[in-house]
Amino acid sequence: MKMNSTTSSKLSTRKLVKTLKSSQKISELIKWYMLKAKINEYLPWKKSAWITSSLPVELLWGLNIFPLHPENNACISGARKVSLDLIEHAESLGYSRDVCSYMKTNVGAYDKKISIRIGGIAKPDFVVTAGSICDTHVKWFQIQARRMDVPIFVFDVPHIVSGTSKSTKIRYKEYLIEQIYDFFDFVEATTGKKLNEKYVLKIWENSARLSDLWQQIYEHRKNIPSPVGYADTLGDIFPLVLLPGLKKSIKYFEDLLKEVEEYVALGKGALLKEEEKFRLMFEGIPMWYRIKFFHQLMNYGAIVTYEPYTFSFGASRPHVDNLEDGVNAMAESMLQQPYFYNLSDRIAYFKDVIKKYHIDGVLLHENMSCRPSCTGMYDLKQKIQQDLGIPVLLFTCDMTDPRAYGKEQMQTRIESFMEILEQSKSKRLDY
């Protein structure tokens, strides 16, 4: 394909996107969290734990345990352009290039004792993990727990494959419920922190309220033009990832929702200079070292208006008023999240979202560091294209390892994809 100089420069030109004013306040929440994390290091009676993204962080907040999140810290290292040095440090210890870049970033960040501002992380009192999303999580935390000489708790989360019966799902949930109560006992034995049911329920109620607000924000993304793009939601998920049970997070989301509602009432969208031409869905973890890629898509009049990744952190949660119902809801959420649906459920989920959000094209990130999330992507691409007739671009990169990103190659592929989108949308409008 022959490209003119104007077209071929769009991924490298200044972004034509504005973010919500409320989203800019996320830095205040992040600074507050980082300050608390730093203070906790010097207070022996304050307890902390590493936790993975497949587990509800409310389990820690409810027990008055401060959460540290190696994956979130790895995202920061990627965005701050220091992840490659950390990854290469881990590889110098013998870890393969094929091993998850989040894990290697975490190994490097901990060993090098870098600042929390660029992705550093402190030694916890214990670590807690599961293998529900990622097959690396368990070994990663086992290795780091052994290196740091701290206790580890592993949730054994069954996978719901296609065709799993209702009775089997019930057994799976009962199995997880038992583990949650075992976790309460583990925390008490490890840290001395006893379960305070009243406080736990308060945290869980705040978390449910936060998810309600996130769901409402996502509902507004169905509007044309969309008031919210990936430029906002990439940062906005921070309260859902690490601060889901806190009132600070609720206030942040309330302000965010209010501004989104104002945009919708005025018919405003997230694009500055061009009309909204293409509505995109992005599947996969973003390339944290290349965030401007998502902003610069808007130079083509394209906006990412739905991402299973950010949606999953705020999946709907029931409001509960007793411990039993709360534990039951937690077990359910650990078994079923949009981000780790089996292939048949994932295909149905994608088809539903594509129709409801008026999606014109789909970007699938075949992430070299995240095999589970990439499994079945070729089948997913084929079904979307065959059954819905919309274009899908599948590309291979990595979430925090910049060596996997080819700037010129990506620019060429995006240019071609935009031309295909243009042709596809014209044909659909002709019908």
N, C-alpha and C positions, 0 to 999 in steps of 0.2 A: 504494500500500500504506500502511495506517495503522499507525504504530508508537507504542507507549507509551513513556513517559519512561525506563523502566528499560532497555528493549531498545535504544532509540536512542542511549544513552550509552555503550555498551560499547566503542566504539573510542576513547573519550576517558577512560575510567576507568583506574585504576591496573592495571597488568598483573598477572595471577595466574600468573606463571611463575617457575620456579626454573631456574637454569642449573647445570651441573655445576661442582663445586668446582675441578676440574682446568682447566676452560675459563677460569677467572678468572686463571690464571697466564699467559695469552697476553700480558698487558700486559708481563710481564718480557721475553719474546722480542722484542716490538715495541720496547721501550726499548733493548734490546741492539743491535738492528739500527739504530735511529736514531742511537745513540751512535757506532757504527762508521761510519755514513755521514757523520756530522759530522767525525769524526777524519780520515777519508780525504781530505776537502777540503783539509786542511793538510799532507798528506804527498805530495809530488810523485812519489814512486816507487810509490805506490798508484794503480792504474788502475780506472776505473769506466766503466760503459756503461748507457745507457737500453735497456730491452728491453720488448717487448709480451707480452701474456698468451698469444698463440698460439704462442710459442716456448718450448722447454724452458730454464729458467733454469740448469740444470746445465751448459749450454754455457759459461756465464760462470764459475760457481764452479770448474769443472774446469780453467779456464785462469787461475785466480787473478785474475779480474776481478770487482770488486764490482758487484752488480746494483742499478740504480736503476729504479723501476717507475712511470712517470707515471700509469698507470691506478690503481694502488694508492694513490698519493698523492692522486689525485682523489677516491677513495672517502673518504679521511680528511677532505678538505676538505668533502665533502658531509655526513659525520657530524658534523663540527665546526661546521656551519652557516655556513661562509664561502665556499662554492662560488659562490653567486649573485654576489657582488661580483667574483670572478675571471672568471666567465662574462661579466658585463657589461663588464669591462675589455677582454676579447677582442673583444666585439661593437663596442666603441668604435673598434677598429682596423680594422673592416670585415668581420669574420667574421659570417656569417648566423646567425640564430636557429636555422636548420635544421641547422647543422653540429654534429657530435658534442659533447656537453657535457663529456666527458672531455678532448677536445682543447682546448676553450676554457678549461677549468679549469687545464689544464697551462700554456697560454700565459699566463694571468693569474698563476698561482703563480710561474712562472719570472721574469716581468717585474717583479713586485712584491717578489720576494725574501722571501717569507713564511717563517716558521719551519717546519722539517720536522714539528714537532708538529701543525701544522694543514694539512699537505699540501705544504709547500715542497719543492723539489728542486734539486739542484746541477747545475752544468754538467758533463757527462761527457767522457771522452776520445774516445768515439765512440758512435754509436747503431746499434741493430740492430732490424730490423722485418720484417714479412711481411704479406701480405694474406689470410691463410687464414681468419680469423674476420671481420675488419672491413675494409671497403673504404676506410676513412678512415686506417687505420694508416700506409700507405705515404706518402701525401701529408702527413700530420701530421708524421711524423718527417723527411721531406725538408725541409719548411718550417722545422722547429726546428733541424735540423742546419745549414741555410744561415744561419739567424739567429745561431746560436752559433759558426759556423765550425768545425765538427768533422766528421770522416769519417762516412760512413754505409754500412752493409751491408744489402742488401735480399734476403731469401729469397723466391724466386719459387715459391710453393707452389701446385701445380695443385689444382683443385677436383674432387672425385669426385662427379659427377652421377649420377642414377639411370640404371642400365643400363651403367655403365662396365665394360668387359671386364677379366678377370683380367690379360691381357697388358698392357693399358694401365696398370693399377695398378702392375704391376711396373716399367714404364718410368718412371712418375711417381716411384716410390721411388728408382730408380737416379739419376734427375735430382736428387733432393734429397740423396742421399748425396754426389754430386759437390759440391754446394753447401756441405755441412757441412765437407768437407775444404778447400774454398776459404775458408771462414770461418776455419779454423785459420790458414791462411796470412795472411789479412787481419789477424787479431789480432796475429800476430807482426810483420808489417810496420808496423802502427799503434802498437803498444805495446812491442814487444820481448819479449813474453811467449811463450815457446816451449811447445809441447805436451809435457806430462809424462804419458805414458800411464798409469803406475802411479797417479798422483794422480787423473787423470780417472776411472779405473775405480773408485777408492775412493769418489769423489763419486757416481758413477752407482749404485754398489751401495747406498749410504746412501739415495739417492732411491728406489730400488726397494723398499727396506725400509719407507720412509715410506708409499709407496703401498699396500703390503701391509696396514699398520696401518689406513689410511683405509678400505680395502675391508672390513676386519673390522668397523670401526665402523658402516659402512653396512649390513652384514649384520644387525647387531643392531637397526637401525632398522625391520626388518620385524616386530619383536615388537609385540604388542598388550598393554599400552600401549607406545608407543615411548619408549625412554629418552633419545632425543636429538631435539631440534627445531631449527628454523632459528635460534632464539635463541642456540644454541651454535655451529652450523656456520658462521654468518656470520663469526665471528672465527677459528674453528679452521682456516680455509683459509689463513691467513697463512703458516704454515711451508711449505705446498705452493706458494704463489705466489712466495715470495722466498727461502726457506731449505730447499729440498728435499734438499740434499746434506750437511746438517750434523747432527752427533750430537745437538745441542741439540734439534732438531726431533723426532728419534726418541724421545728421553726424554719430551718433552711428549706425543707421541701414545701412548706406552706407558702413561703415567699416565692419560691420557684413556680408553684402551681398558679399563684395569683398572677404572676407576670405572663405565664403561658396563656391563661384565660383572657388576659387583656389583648394579647396578640391575636387570638382567635376572634375576639369580638371586633377587632379592627381589620380583620382579614390580612394580617401581616404574616410573612413567612421568614425563614432564616436566611434567605438569599438577599444579597444587597443590590446587585446590578442586573441580574438576569432573572427572567421568569423561571419558575420551577418547571423544568423540562422533563427530568427523569427522577423517579422515586426509586431508591435502591434499598435492598436488604443486604446486610453484611453478616455473614456467618463466620464465627471464629474469633480468637483472641486477636486484638489489633497488634500492629507492629509498633511497639512503644517507642522505638528509636526514630520512627518516621510518622509521627502523629499528623504532621502537616499534609500528608497524603490525603487524609480524609477531609481536611479543610479545602484542599485544592481541587477536589472533585467538583466543588461548587462552581469553579471557573467554567465548567461545562454546563452549568444549569442543572447539575445532578446533586441530590441530597440523600444521604443515608437516613432513612426515617424509621427503620426497625432493625434491631440487632438482638437475636436470642441471648447473646452474651450478657448485655446490660439488663435485659428484661428478667433473666433468670434470678438475678440477685434480689429482685423485688417481687418475686412470684407471690400470688395472693396467699395470705395466711389468715386462718380463722381467729376471731377474738374469743378468748377463753377466760373462765373465772375460777378454774381449779387446776391443780397440778396434773391430775390424771389426763384431762382433756389436752392440756398443754404438751405433755410428753407424747401423747398420741399424735398430735399435729406435727410435732418435730420429727417423729419417726416417719410420718407420711411424706414430709418435705424432703427428707434424706433419701427416700426411695424414688420419688418422682419429681424431677426438675426438668424444665424444657431443655437445659443444656446437655443432659445426658439421657434423653429419650432413646429407645431402640430405633432401628431404622424405619420400621413401618409407622411407628408413632411420629417419628420425626418428619417423614414425608407428609403425613396428614396434617401435622402442625404447620409445616411450611406452606402447604397449599391454602390453608385457612388464613394464615397471616397475609399471604400475597394478595388474596382477594379483598380482605378487610382494609388493608393499608394501601391498596391501589398501586402495588409494586410493579415497576416496569422492567426491572432487571435485578439479578442476584449476583453478589460477589461472594465466592466461597474461598476462604483462606485455608489452604492445605498446609497447616502449620507443622514444620519439621519436628518441633518439640512436643507436639500434643497428638500422639497417635489416636487415642480414644475419640477425640472430637473430630478427627479427620476420617475415621473409619466410615465407609459407605458414601463418601462424598461424590464419587463418580456415579453411583446409583441415584443419589439425590439429584445431581445435575441432570441426569438423563430423564428422570421422572418429571421434573419441573418443566424441562423443555418440551417433552413429548405431550404431557397432559395439559399444560397451561399455555404453551406456545410463547414463553418469554425467554429472552437471552440469559445465559448464565456464564459467568467467567470464573473458572477455577484456576487459581495461581498458587505457587509454592513459595513460601517465605518462612520466617521464624518470628516469634513474638519479642525476643530480646537479643537475639544474635544478629547484628547488622550484616554479617558476612553472607547471609542468605538472601539479601535484598539487592537486586540489580536495578539501579535507577533507570538506565536507558531502556532495558528490556521491559520494565514495568510501564514506562511511559508509552512505549510502542503498543503494548497490549491494551492499555486503557484507551488510547486513541482509537484503536480498532474496535473495542467494545462500545465506545460511544457512537461510532458510525453504525454499528449493528443495532444499537438501541434506537437510533433515529429511524432506521429502516423498519424495524419491528413495530415501533409505535405508529408510524405512518400507515402501515398495513392494517393495524388493528382499528385505527380511526376510520379507515376507508370502509370497513364492514358495516 
